[in-house]
Amino acid sequence: MGAAFLMAMSAVGPGFLTQTAAFTGQLGADFGFAILVCILVDIGVQLNIWRIICVSGKKAQTIANELVPGLGYLLTTLIVIGGLTFNIGNIGGVGLGFNVLFGITPENGALIGGAIALVIFLVRNALIVMDRTVQVLAAVKVLLIIFIVAISSPPVGQAALHTFVPSHIDFYSIVTIVGGTVGGYISFSGGHRLLEGGLKGKESIRYINGGALTGIGVASIIRVLLFLAALAVIAEGFKLNPLNPAASIFSAAAGDFGYKFFGLVLLAAGMTSTLGSTFTSVSFLDYSKAESETNIYHKLRPYLIIFFIVFSTAVFYFIGSPAKVLLMVGAINGLILPIALAILLVAVTKKKIMGEFYKHPIWLTIFGWIIVVFMAYAGIQSVIKGFSSIF
């Protein structure tokens, strides 16, 4: 459950709130198709990556290095840079949440959020504390979004129709929402958390699948509910504020009370994503062969965590949290996804990596390669669109 909720809450952080609100405002009910694609990609990606990592008993960067020497370092670079950039937005989300709830400046709120994250990671039994914190904040987030949907009466029929039969398909929105909720560090958070908890080998497949499907289910529920809430507001003719489209949804649905709810949702989203991004990105710096607490990674880990959180907080405090960066990094993570998944799908065919007696399910392999091809194509289309808009 710790792995499931870590993955799910990493997937629906401040970037997701911003992306869903912004794209629903632009595309209306057609954005439901992007949500559907996101959920299907989530299933194919998470089931593949969790299983390959945990059955092999090796973290993704180690698998990549064993496949092609040096490839793991490239993967680590891509994941850590993306995770670090996203974490600026995550810690900014915490700061903005404190600002909405208590009126303190977002910068000071970010300092408080960063301090809380450091305490969680540096106490004894830190991973257990992280798991419990994420689960409690997940419950808060889900209940509040359910309340907003319940009072906003979304056009469910229109949403369902356009989800399966869209009048327009926007590849940039698909790549961005998939990249922001499945790509980059997010797809590895659950698998690496299971390894840290000691679950590995073929005998753990039942737990691997259960954790992955639980995480996918929780994240998917939040994706659908937030989309419906945004669509309900737009259907009433309300224009979302481009500077803070997610806040507009809650304010339009429930006034000042809803705005305070938004602050609590944003605080929960930012905090859980900060924990997920920090844990997963730092785990990609582990190249130690031994699992002993005395190895160099375990000695350096507290300092790496401190740097990761302090750097993200400092950037937000002195520079600010650019909303456009969250959208851009989501698109970049969408491009990282087919590369990372392709590496693991090739690796799963190698007995020296997976062991003599493991055979990956054919349907998962096919599903995975379909996602690689689709996301590569969609990513290229979105890049072409981006460059054409610049020039």
PyMOL commands that set and color helices and strands:
alter all, ss='L'
color gray80, all
select helices_A, chain A and resi 2-11+14-56+60-67+71-102+106-122+126-152+156-164+171-181+186-196+202-235+245-283+296-319+323-347+351-354+362-390
alter helices_A, ss='H'
color red, helices_A
deselect
rebuild
show_as cartoon
